[in-house]
Amino acid sequence: KEAADAGDDAEKKAIKGKTGGILKGGPSLYQVDPSGSYFPWKATAIGKSATSAKTFLEKRYTDGLELEDAIHIALLTLKETIEGEMNGDTIEIGIVGAPADHLLGVEGVEGAQGPRFRKLSSQEIEDYLTSL
């Protein structure tokens, strides 16, 4: 019984989280809980400081944000809610967008179709942090 309970806990943790992508209406972000329920979000956070991060995002997020503004708000949210150093090596930023040549998820893949994912480089993140 104890082994089964431990396995159940591991299974729940394995499927809980956030996911995003491009649907018919545009970019989408969802939280999925262990029961299979899902909740749409326009902006959200997970982790130790999630509550304060969500409050920060609620005050600053607006529909129709430009990409640069969204990245700026995300970094400000992290700055206000996490402890430790923020730099290009400690932060990762990924961008999911509609099909576009400059957002190829895997460099060098010819004829790729569908949404694009790009992870910002450490230098790009450093540049954004400098502008805060």
WOJOBEL-V957119 format. One record per run of one state. SS is the DSSP state (@ for helix, = for strand, . for the rest). FROM is the first residue (numbers start at 1). LEN is the number of residues. If there is no record, write none. Layout:
ss,from,len
SS,FROM,LEN
SS,FROM,LEN
//
This chain:
ss,from,len
.,1,1
@,2,14
.,16,1
=,17,7
.,24,2
=,26,7
.,33,5
=,38,4
.,42,8
@,50,11
.,61,6
@,67,15
.,82,12
=,94,4
.,98,3
@,101,3
.,104,12
=,116,4
.,120,2
@,122,9
.,131,2
//
